[in-house]
Amino acid sequence: MKYALITGSSGLVGSESSIFFHNKNFKVLGIDNDKRAYFFGKKASTKKMSNILKKKLPNFKHFNIDIRNKKNLEKVFKKYNNKINCIIHAAAQPSHDWAVKEPQTDFSINANGTMNLLNLTKKYCSTSVFIYVSTNKVYGDLPNFLPLTEKKKRYEIKPKHKFKNGIDETMSVDNSIHSLFGVSKLSADLMVQEYGKNLNLKTGIFRLGCITGENHAGAELHGFLNYLFKATKNSMKYTIFGYKGKQVRDNIHASDLVNCFWNYYLKPRYGEVYNIGGGRRNSCSMIEAIELIEKKTKKKLNFKYQHKNRTGDHIWYITDNKKFKKHFPKWKIKYSLENIIEKMNNN
């Protein structure tokens, strides 16, 4: 029996990964201490999902461990050692807004916690595949200096620009304002690369934007599309922060993302970086997302507009998946933006 160790196992990406790898006949070791409730409040707690996984997956074992606690983490690695075939590191402090409140907490989780996992992987299961859930915030605010045009409902890049199909891995991570969150994630991102390229671990770095799905515990500070849907359907007051609501994101369903992980697990590389997202077809502005959700729910969103944008917020970010598709041509996006909203509505 193969083992997959998954951090943040009760979060959106972690739970999808746990279910997927369990269905591939892996025993799943889930590491999650519901820190999300501390970040975003009880409504964002992952405890419900944790209980679902424990109840429905017979080969799932939950560990209530903080990834900053190397001593407790090491007990798990030591017990299962080279039986661990795959590590999916999805645990994080995920919000650049929240990071400003407690910068040291943010950095200790995102950077130091990742170092703990890398060192324990090297020590106990160095042949396993290590998948790191990174973020497009490692590029800081550089996307905001692209030649953008304001349209009626969205900002758009000039049609002849090299990033017309989305931003690829050639974008620099230097000379930009990252946000404190962006720095902590970039620190871990670079270290995961180095453990691959210098220490020969099979590490893959996935730089993500808006990951979403019907199982997301969306909160105001993290999980844009899911939280927007819940706010509309449940008549909650919603705040649009800056850019006239014309800021653009591409959205990928967590299931499509985990399929990326599976393809990478089957044919891993060493310290490889991939930008992964929904691409142009799954992109929308805030205004466009509101229109789609209002049409589906038949409810109007109760919102207010705040002129000041969030620090480090991207005006326009669409992912170009071409590098990953070149390396793994069998991978395809299954869920369209409309499919994603439909699943949310039916959940």
Contacts in CASP RR format, 6 or more apart in sequence:
PFRMAT RR
TARGET T0000
AUTHOR 0000-0000-0000
METHOD contacts of the structure
MODEL  1
MKYALITGSSGLVGSESSIFFHNKNFKVLGIDNDKRAYFFGKKASTKKMS
NILKKKLPNFKHFNIDIRNKKNLEKVFKKYNNKINCIIHAAAQPSHDWAV
KEPQTDFSINANGTMNLLNLTKKYCSTSVFIYVSTNKVYGDLPNFLPLTE
KKKRYEIKPKHKFKNGIDETMSVDNSIHSLFGVSKLSADLMVQEYGKNLN
LKTGIFRLGCITGENHAGAELHGFLNYLFKATKNSMKYTIFGYKGKQVRD
NIHASDLVNCFWNYYLKPRYGEVYNIGGGRRNSCSMIEAIELIEKKTKKK
LNFKYQHKNRTGDHIWYITDNKKFKKHFPKWKIKYSLENIIEKMNNN
1 25 0 8 1.000
1 26 0 8 1.000
1 27 0 8 1.000
1 59 0 8 1.000
1 83 0 8 1.000
2 25 0 8 1.000
2 26 0 8 1.000
2 27 0 8 1.000
2 83 0 8 1.000
2 85 0 8 1.000
2 86 0 8 1.000
3 26 0 8 1.000
3 27 0 8 1.000
3 28 0 8 1.000
3 29 0 8 1.000
3 80 0 8 1.000
3 83 0 8 1.000
3 84 0 8 1.000
3 85 0 8 1.000
3 86 0 8 1.000
4 17 0 8 1.000
4 18 0 8 1.000
4 21 0 8 1.000
4 26 0 8 1.000
4 27 0 8 1.000
4 28 0 8 1.000
4 29 0 8 1.000
4 84 0 8 1.000
4 85 0 8 1.000
4 86 0 8 1.000
4 87 0 8 1.000
4 88 0 8 1.000
5 28 0 8 1.000
5 29 0 8 1.000
5 30 0 8 1.000
5 31 0 8 1.000
5 76 0 8 1.000
5 77 0 8 1.000
5 80 0 8 1.000
5 84 0 8 1.000
5 86 0 8 1.000
5 87 0 8 1.000
5 88 0 8 1.000
6 14 0 8 1.000
6 17 0 8 1.000
6 18 0 8 1.000
6 21 0 8 1.000
6 28 0 8 1.000
6 29 0 8 1.000
6 30 0 8 1.000
6 31 0 8 1.000
6 87 0 8 1.000
6 88 0 8 1.000
6 90 0 8 1.000
7 14 0 8 1.000
7 30 0 8 1.000
7 31 0 8 1.000
7 32 0 8 1.000
7 67 0 8 1.000
7 87 0 8 1.000
7 88 0 8 1.000
7 89 0 8 1.000
7 90 0 8 1.000
7 91 0 8 1.000
7 117 0 8 1.000
8 14 0 8 1.000
8 30 0 8 1.000
8 31 0 8 1.000
8 32 0 8 1.000
8 46 0 8 1.000
8 90 0 8 1.000
8 91 0 8 1.000
8 92 0 8 1.000
9 15 0 8 1.000
9 17 0 8 1.000
9 18 0 8 1.000
9 28 0 8 1.000
9 30 0 8 1.000
9 31 0 8 1.000
9 32 0 8 1.000
9 50 0 8 1.000
9 53 0 8 1.000
9 62 0 8 1.000
9 90 0 8 1.000
10 32 0 8 1.000
10 34 0 8 1.000
10 46 0 8 1.000
10 47 0 8 1.000
10 49 0 8 1.000
10 50 0 8 1.000
10 53 0 8 1.000
10 62 0 8 1.000
11 32 0 8 1.000
11 36 0 8 1.000
11 46 0 8 1.000
11 49 0 8 1.000
11 90 0 8 1.000
11 217 0 8 1.000
12 211 0 8 1.000
12 212 0 8 1.000
12 213 0 8 1.000
12 215 0 8 1.000
12 216 0 8 1.000
12 217 0 8 1.000
12 254 0 8 1.000
13 88 0 8 1.000
13 90 0 8 1.000
13 133 0 8 1.000
13 211 0 8 1.000
13 254 0 8 1.000
13 257 0 8 1.000
13 258 0 8 1.000
14 88 0 8 1.000
14 90 0 8 1.000
15 46 0 8 1.000
15 49 0 8 1.000
15 52 0 8 1.000
15 53 0 8 1.000
15 215 0 8 1.000
15 254 0 8 1.000
16 215 0 8 1.000
16 254 0 8 1.000
16 255 0 8 1.000
16 257 0 8 1.000
16 258 0 8 1.000
17 88 0 8 1.000
17 90 0 8 1.000
17 258 0 8 1.000
17 261 0 8 1.000
18 28 0 8 1.000
18 30 0 8 1.000
18 53 0 8 1.000
18 57 0 8 1.000
18 60 0 8 1.000
19 53 0 8 1.000
19 57 0 8 1.000
20 255 0 8 1.000
20 258 0 8 1.000
20 259 0 8 1.000
20 261 0 8 1.000
20 262 0 8 1.000
21 28 0 8 1.000
21 86 0 8 1.000
21 88 0 8 1.000
21 262 0 8 1.000
22 28 0 8 1.000
22 57 0 8 1.000
22 59 0 8 1.000
22 60 0 8 1.000
24 262 0 8 1.000
26 59 0 8 1.000
26 85 0 8 1.000
26 86 0 8 1.000
27 59 0 8 1.000
27 60 0 8 1.000
27 61 0 8 1.000
28 57 0 8 1.000
28 59 0 8 1.000
28 60 0 8 1.000
28 61 0 8 1.000
29 61 0 8 1.000
29 63 0 8 1.000
29 76 0 8 1.000
29 80 0 8 1.000
29 84 0 8 1.000
30 53 0 8 1.000
30 60 0 8 1.000
30 61 0 8 1.000
30 62 0 8 1.000
30 63 0 8 1.000
31 63 0 8 1.000
31 65 0 8 1.000
31 67 0 8 1.000
31 73 0 8 1.000
31 76 0 8 1.000
31 91 0 8 1.000
32 46 0 8 1.000
32 50 0 8 1.000
32 62 0 8 1.000
32 63 0 8 1.000
32 64 0 8 1.000
32 91 0 8 1.000
33 64 0 8 1.000
33 65 0 8 1.000
33 66 0 8 1.000
34 45 0 8 1.000
34 46 0 8 1.000
34 47 0 8 1.000
34 50 0 8 1.000
34 64 0 8 1.000
35 66 0 8 1.000
35 91 0 8 1.000
35 93 0 8 1.000
35 109 0 8 1.000
36 44 0 8 1.000
36 45 0 8 1.000
36 46 0 8 1.000
36 217 0 8 1.000
36 219 0 8 1.000
37 44 0 8 1.000
37 45 0 8 1.000
37 46 0 8 1.000
37 47 0 8 1.000
39 93 0 8 1.000
39 94 0 8 1.000
39 95 0 8 1.000
39 98 0 8 1.000
39 219 0 8 1.000
39 221 0 8 1.000
39 222 0 8 1.000
40 95 0 8 1.000
40 98 0 8 1.000
40 217 0 8 1.000
40 218 0 8 1.000
40 219 0 8 1.000
40 220 0 8 1.000
40 221 0 8 1.000
40 222 0 8 1.000
41 219 0 8 1.000
43 217 0 8 1.000
43 219 0 8 1.000
44 217 0 8 1.000
44 218 0 8 1.000
44 219 0 8 1.000
44 222 0 8 1.000
45 217 0 8 1.000
46 217 0 8 1.000
49 215 0 8 1.000
49 217 0 8 1.000
50 62 0 8 1.000
53 60 0 8 1.000
53 62 0 8 1.000
54 60 0 8 1.000
54 62 0 8 1.000
63 72 0 8 1.000
63 76 0 8 1.000
65 72 0 8 1.000
65 73 0 8 1.000
65 76 0 8 1.000
66 72 0 8 1.000
67 73 0 8 1.000
67 91 0 8 1.000
67 109 0 8 1.000
67 113 0 8 1.000
67 114 0 8 1.000
67 116 0 8 1.000
67 117 0 8 1.000
68 108 0 8 1.000
68 109 0 8 1.000
68 112 0 8 1.000
68 113 0 8 1.000
68 116 0 8 1.000
70 116 0 8 1.000
70 119 0 8 1.000
70 120 0 8 1.000
73 116 0 8 1.000
73 117 0 8 1.000
73 120 0 8 1.000
74 120 0 8 1.000
77 84 0 8 1.000
77 120 0 8 1.000
77 121 0 8 1.000
77 123 0 8 1.000
77 124 0 8 1.000
77 125 0 8 1.000
78 124 0 8 1.000
80 124 0 8 1.000
80 125 0 8 1.000
81 124 0 8 1.000
81 125 0 8 1.000
82 124 0 8 1.000
82 125 0 8 1.000
82 127 0 8 1.000
82 128 0 8 1.000
83 125 0 8 1.000
84 124 0 8 1.000
84 125 0 8 1.000
84 128 0 8 1.000
85 125 0 8 1.000
85 128 0 8 1.000
85 129 0 8 1.000
86 128 0 8 1.000
86 129 0 8 1.000
86 131 0 8 1.000
86 265 0 8 1.000
87 117 0 8 1.000
87 121 0 8 1.000
87 125 0 8 1.000
87 128 0 8 1.000
87 129 0 8 1.000
87 130 0 8 1.000
87 131 0 8 1.000
88 131 0 8 1.000
88 133 0 8 1.000
88 261 0 8 1.000
89 114 0 8 1.000
89 117 0 8 1.000
89 130 0 8 1.000
89 131 0 8 1.000
89 132 0 8 1.000
89 133 0 8 1.000
90 133 0 8 1.000
91 109 0 8 1.000
91 113 0 8 1.000
92 109 0 8 1.000
92 110 0 8 1.000
92 133 0 8 1.000
92 185 0 8 1.000
93 99 0 8 1.000
93 105 0 8 1.000
93 106 0 8 1.000
93 109 0 8 1.000
93 110 0 8 1.000
93 181 0 8 1.000
93 184 0 8 1.000
94 135 0 8 1.000
94 181 0 8 1.000
94 222 0 8 1.000
95 181 0 8 1.000
95 221 0 8 1.000
95 222 0 8 1.000
96 137 0 8 1.000
96 179 0 8 1.000
96 180 0 8 1.000
96 181 0 8 1.000
96 182 0 8 1.000
96 310 0 8 1.000
96 311 0 8 1.000
96 312 0 8 1.000
96 313 0 8 1.000
97 221 0 8 1.000
97 310 0 8 1.000
97 311 0 8 1.000
98 106 0 8 1.000
98 181 0 8 1.000
98 221 0 8 1.000
98 222 0 8 1.000
99 106 0 8 1.000
99 179 0 8 1.000
99 180 0 8 1.000
99 181 0 8 1.000
99 182 0 8 1.000
99 184 0 8 1.000
100 179 0 8 1.000
100 180 0 8 1.000
100 311 0 8 1.000
103 180 0 8 1.000
106 180 0 8 1.000
106 181 0 8 1.000
106 184 0 8 1.000
107 180 0 8 1.000
107 183 0 8 1.000
107 184 0 8 1.000
107 187 0 8 1.000
109 184 0 8 1.000
110 181 0 8 1.000
110 184 0 8 1.000
110 185 0 8 1.000
110 187 0 8 1.000
110 188 0 8 1.000
111 184 0 8 1.000
111 187 0 8 1.000
111 188 0 8 1.000
111 191 0 8 1.000
113 188 0 8 1.000
114 132 0 8 1.000
114 188 0 8 1.000
114 191 0 8 1.000
114 192 0 8 1.000
115 188 0 8 1.000
115 191 0 8 1.000
117 130 0 8 1.000
118 130 0 8 1.000
118 191 0 8 1.000
118 192 0 8 1.000
118 195 0 8 1.000
118 201 0 8 1.000
121 128 0 8 1.000
121 130 0 8 1.000
121 195 0 8 1.000
121 201 0 8 1.000
122 195 0 8 1.000
122 199 0 8 1.000
122 201 0 8 1.000
126 200 0 8 1.000
126 201 0 8 1.000
127 202 0 8 1.000
128 202 0 8 1.000
129 202 0 8 1.000
129 204 0 8 1.000
129 264 0 8 1.000
129 265 0 8 1.000
129 268 0 8 1.000
130 192 0 8 1.000
130 195 0 8 1.000
130 201 0 8 1.000
130 202 0 8 1.000
130 203 0 8 1.000
130 204 0 8 1.000
131 203 0 8 1.000
131 204 0 8 1.000
131 206 0 8 1.000
131 261 0 8 1.000
131 264 0 8 1.000
131 265 0 8 1.000
132 188 0 8 1.000
132 189 0 8 1.000
132 192 0 8 1.000
132 203 0 8 1.000
132 204 0 8 1.000
132 205 0 8 1.000
132 206 0 8 1.000
133 206 0 8 1.000
133 208 0 8 1.000
134 185 0 8 1.000
134 188 0 8 1.000
134 189 0 8 1.000
134 192 0 8 1.000
134 205 0 8 1.000
134 206 0 8 1.000
134 207 0 8 1.000
134 208 0 8 1.000
134 273 0 8 1.000
135 181 0 8 1.000
135 182 0 8 1.000
135 185 0 8 1.000
135 207 0 8 1.000
135 208 0 8 1.000
135 209 0 8 1.000
136 143 0 8 1.000
136 167 0 8 1.000
136 207 0 8 1.000
136 208 0 8 1.000
136 209 0 8 1.000
136 275 0 8 1.000
136 314 0 8 1.000
136 317 0 8 1.000
136 319 0 8 1.000
137 178 0 8 1.000
137 179 0 8 1.000
137 181 0 8 1.000
137 182 0 8 1.000
137 185 0 8 1.000
137 186 0 8 1.000
137 312 0 8 1.000
138 173 0 8 1.000
138 178 0 8 1.000
138 182 0 8 1.000
138 185 0 8 1.000
138 186 0 8 1.000
138 189 0 8 1.000
138 207 0 8 1.000
139 167 0 8 1.000
139 171 0 8 1.000
139 172 0 8 1.000
139 173 0 8 1.000
139 176 0 8 1.000
139 207 0 8 1.000
140 173 0 8 1.000
140 176 0 8 1.000
140 177 0 8 1.000
140 178 0 8 1.000
140 179 0 8 1.000
140 182 0 8 1.000
140 312 0 8 1.000
141 176 0 8 1.000
141 177 0 8 1.000
141 178 0 8 1.000
141 312 0 8 1.000
141 314 0 8 1.000
142 171 0 8 1.000
142 172 0 8 1.000
142 175 0 8 1.000
142 176 0 8 1.000
143 167 0 8 1.000
143 171 0 8 1.000
143 314 0 8 1.000
143 315 0 8 1.000
143 316 0 8 1.000
143 317 0 8 1.000
144 312 0 8 1.000
144 314 0 8 1.000
144 315 0 8 1.000
144 316 0 8 1.000
146 157 0 8 1.000
146 161 0 8 1.000
146 163 0 8 1.000
146 316 0 8 1.000
147 157 0 8 1.000
147 158 0 8 1.000
147 161 0 8 1.000
148 155 0 8 1.000
148 156 0 8 1.000
148 157 0 8 1.000
148 158 0 8 1.000
148 315 0 8 1.000
148 316 0 8 1.000
149 155 0 8 1.000
149 156 0 8 1.000
149 157 0 8 1.000
149 158 0 8 1.000
150 244 0 8 1.000
150 246 0 8 1.000
151 246 0 8 1.000
153 246 0 8 1.000
153 285 0 8 1.000
153 287 0 8 1.000
153 288 0 8 1.000
154 246 0 8 1.000
154 248 0 8 1.000
154 284 0 8 1.000
154 285 0 8 1.000
154 287 0 8 1.000
154 288 0 8 1.000
154 316 0 8 1.000
155 243 0 8 1.000
155 246 0 8 1.000
155 247 0 8 1.000
155 248 0 8 1.000
155 285 0 8 1.000
155 315 0 8 1.000
155 316 0 8 1.000
156 248 0 8 1.000
156 316 0 8 1.000
157 163 0 8 1.000
157 164 0 8 1.000
157 166 0 8 1.000
157 316 0 8 1.000
157 318 0 8 1.000
158 164 0 8 1.000
163 171 0 8 1.000
163 318 0 8 1.000
163 320 0 8 1.000
165 280 0 8 1.000
165 318 0 8 1.000
165 320 0 8 1.000
165 322 0 8 1.000
166 279 0 8 1.000
166 280 0 8 1.000
166 318 0 8 1.000
166 319 0 8 1.000
166 320 0 8 1.000
167 275 0 8 1.000
167 317 0 8 1.000
167 318 0 8 1.000
167 319 0 8 1.000
167 320 0 8 1.000
168 275 0 8 1.000
168 320 0 8 1.000
168 322 0 8 1.000
168 323 0 8 1.000
169 207 0 8 1.000
169 273 0 8 1.000
169 274 0 8 1.000
169 275 0 8 1.000
169 323 0 8 1.000
173 186 0 8 1.000
177 311 0 8 1.000
177 312 0 8 1.000
178 186 0 8 1.000
178 312 0 8 1.000
179 311 0 8 1.000
179 312 0 8 1.000
189 205 0 8 1.000
189 207 0 8 1.000
189 273 0 8 1.000
192 203 0 8 1.000
192 204 0 8 1.000
192 205 0 8 1.000
192 271 0 8 1.000
193 203 0 8 1.000
193 205 0 8 1.000
193 271 0 8 1.000
193 273 0 8 1.000
194 271 0 8 1.000
195 201 0 8 1.000
195 203 0 8 1.000
195 271 0 8 1.000
196 202 0 8 1.000
196 203 0 8 1.000
196 270 0 8 1.000
196 271 0 8 1.000
197 270 0 8 1.000
197 271 0 8 1.000
200 270 0 8 1.000
201 270 0 8 1.000
201 271 0 8 1.000
202 268 0 8 1.000
202 269 0 8 1.000
202 270 0 8 1.000
203 270 0 8 1.000
203 271 0 8 1.000
203 272 0 8 1.000
204 264 0 8 1.000
204 268 0 8 1.000
204 269 0 8 1.000
204 271 0 8 1.000
204 272 0 8 1.000
204 273 0 8 1.000
204 274 0 8 1.000
205 271 0 8 1.000
205 272 0 8 1.000
205 273 0 8 1.000
205 274 0 8 1.000
206 257 0 8 1.000
206 260 0 8 1.000
206 261 0 8 1.000
206 274 0 8 1.000
206 276 0 8 1.000
207 273 0 8 1.000
207 274 0 8 1.000
207 275 0 8 1.000
207 276 0 8 1.000
208 252 0 8 1.000
208 257 0 8 1.000
208 276 0 8 1.000
208 277 0 8 1.000
209 249 0 8 1.000
209 250 0 8 1.000
209 252 0 8 1.000
209 277 0 8 1.000
209 317 0 8 1.000
209 319 0 8 1.000
210 223 0 8 1.000
210 224 0 8 1.000
210 225 0 8 1.000
210 249 0 8 1.000
210 250 0 8 1.000
210 251 0 8 1.000
210 252 0 8 1.000
210 277 0 8 1.000
211 251 0 8 1.000
211 252 0 8 1.000
211 253 0 8 1.000
211 254 0 8 1.000
211 257 0 8 1.000
211 277 0 8 1.000
212 223 0 8 1.000
212 224 0 8 1.000
212 225 0 8 1.000
212 226 0 8 1.000
212 251 0 8 1.000
212 252 0 8 1.000
212 253 0 8 1.000
212 254 0 8 1.000
212 340 0 8 1.000
213 225 0 8 1.000
213 226 0 8 1.000
213 253 0 8 1.000
213 254 0 8 1.000
213 255 0 8 1.000
213 340 0 8 1.000
213 343 0 8 1.000
213 344 0 8 1.000
214 226 0 8 1.000
214 340 0 8 1.000
214 343 0 8 1.000
214 344 0 8 1.000
214 346 0 8 1.000
214 347 0 8 1.000
215 254 0 8 1.000
215 347 0 8 1.000
216 223 0 8 1.000
216 226 0 8 1.000
216 254 0 8 1.000
217 226 0 8 1.000
218 226 0 8 1.000
218 227 0 8 1.000
218 230 0 8 1.000
219 227 0 8 1.000
220 227 0 8 1.000
220 239 0 8 1.000
224 249 0 8 1.000
224 289 0 8 1.000
225 249 0 8 1.000
225 251 0 8 1.000
225 289 0 8 1.000
225 340 0 8 1.000
225 341 0 8 1.000
226 344 0 8 1.000
228 238 0 8 1.000
228 286 0 8 1.000
228 289 0 8 1.000
228 290 0 8 1.000
228 293 0 8 1.000
228 301 0 8 1.000
229 293 0 8 1.000
229 297 0 8 1.000
229 341 0 8 1.000
229 344 0 8 1.000
229 345 0 8 1.000
230 236 0 8 1.000
231 237 0 8 1.000
231 238 0 8 1.000
231 301 0 8 1.000
231 302 0 8 1.000
231 303 0 8 1.000
232 238 0 8 1.000
232 290 0 8 1.000
232 293 0 8 1.000
232 294 0 8 1.000
232 297 0 8 1.000
232 299 0 8 1.000
232 300 0 8 1.000
232 301 0 8 1.000
233 293 0 8 1.000
233 297 0 8 1.000
233 299 0 8 1.000
233 345 0 8 1.000
235 299 0 8 1.000
235 302 0 8 1.000
236 302 0 8 1.000
237 302 0 8 1.000
237 303 0 8 1.000
237 304 0 8 1.000
238 301 0 8 1.000
238 302 0 8 1.000
238 303 0 8 1.000
238 304 0 8 1.000
239 303 0 8 1.000
239 304 0 8 1.000
239 305 0 8 1.000
239 306 0 8 1.000
240 286 0 8 1.000
240 303 0 8 1.000
240 304 0 8 1.000
240 305 0 8 1.000
240 306 0 8 1.000
241 306 0 8 1.000
241 308 0 8 1.000
241 309 0 8 1.000
241 310 0 8 1.000
241 313 0 8 1.000
242 305 0 8 1.000
242 306 0 8 1.000
242 307 0 8 1.000
242 308 0 8 1.000
242 309 0 8 1.000
242 310 0 8 1.000
242 313 0 8 1.000
243 286 0 8 1.000
243 309 0 8 1.000
243 313 0 8 1.000
243 315 0 8 1.000
244 305 0 8 1.000
245 285 0 8 1.000
245 286 0 8 1.000
245 287 0 8 1.000
245 305 0 8 1.000
246 285 0 8 1.000
246 286 0 8 1.000
246 287 0 8 1.000
247 285 0 8 1.000
247 286 0 8 1.000
247 309 0 8 1.000
247 313 0 8 1.000
247 314 0 8 1.000
247 315 0 8 1.000
247 316 0 8 1.000
248 283 0 8 1.000
248 284 0 8 1.000
248 285 0 8 1.000
248 315 0 8 1.000
248 316 0 8 1.000
248 317 0 8 1.000
248 318 0 8 1.000
249 283 0 8 1.000
249 284 0 8 1.000
249 314 0 8 1.000
249 317 0 8 1.000
249 318 0 8 1.000
250 277 0 8 1.000
250 278 0 8 1.000
250 279 0 8 1.000
250 280 0 8 1.000
250 282 0 8 1.000
250 283 0 8 1.000
250 317 0 8 1.000
250 318 0 8 1.000
250 319 0 8 1.000
251 277 0 8 1.000
251 278 0 8 1.000
251 282 0 8 1.000
251 283 0 8 1.000
251 284 0 8 1.000
251 337 0 8 1.000
251 340 0 8 1.000
252 276 0 8 1.000
252 277 0 8 1.000
252 278 0 8 1.000
252 279 0 8 1.000
252 282 0 8 1.000
252 319 0 8 1.000
252 333 0 8 1.000
252 335 0 8 1.000
253 333 0 8 1.000
253 334 0 8 1.000
253 335 0 8 1.000
253 339 0 8 1.000
253 340 0 8 1.000
253 343 0 8 1.000
255 334 0 8 1.000
255 335 0 8 1.000
256 278 0 8 1.000
256 333 0 8 1.000
256 334 0 8 1.000
256 335 0 8 1.000
257 276 0 8 1.000
257 277 0 8 1.000
259 331 0 8 1.000
259 334 0 8 1.000
260 274 0 8 1.000
260 276 0 8 1.000
260 324 0 8 1.000
260 328 0 8 1.000
260 331 0 8 1.000
263 328 0 8 1.000
263 330 0 8 1.000
263 331 0 8 1.000
264 328 0 8 1.000
267 327 0 8 1.000
267 328 0 8 1.000
269 327 0 8 1.000
272 327 0 8 1.000
274 321 0 8 1.000
274 323 0 8 1.000
274 324 0 8 1.000
274 327 0 8 1.000
275 319 0 8 1.000
275 320 0 8 1.000
275 321 0 8 1.000
275 323 0 8 1.000
275 324 0 8 1.000
276 319 0 8 1.000
276 321 0 8 1.000
276 324 0 8 1.000
277 319 0 8 1.000
277 321 0 8 1.000
278 319 0 8 1.000
278 321 0 8 1.000
278 333 0 8 1.000
279 318 0 8 1.000
279 319 0 8 1.000
279 320 0 8 1.000
279 321 0 8 1.000
279 333 0 8 1.000
280 318 0 8 1.000
281 333 0 8 1.000
281 336 0 8 1.000
281 337 0 8 1.000
282 333 0 8 1.000
282 335 0 8 1.000
282 336 0 8 1.000
282 337 0 8 1.000
282 340 0 8 1.000
283 318 0 8 1.000
283 337 0 8 1.000
284 292 0 8 1.000
284 337 0 8 1.000
290 301 0 8 1.000
290 303 0 8 1.000
292 337 0 8 1.000
292 338 0 8 1.000
292 341 0 8 1.000
293 301 0 8 1.000
293 341 0 8 1.000
294 300 0 8 1.000
294 301 0 8 1.000
296 341 0 8 1.000
296 342 0 8 1.000
296 345 0 8 1.000
297 345 0 8 1.000
321 333 0 8 1.000
324 331 0 8 1.000
325 331 0 8 1.000
335 343 0 8 1.000
END
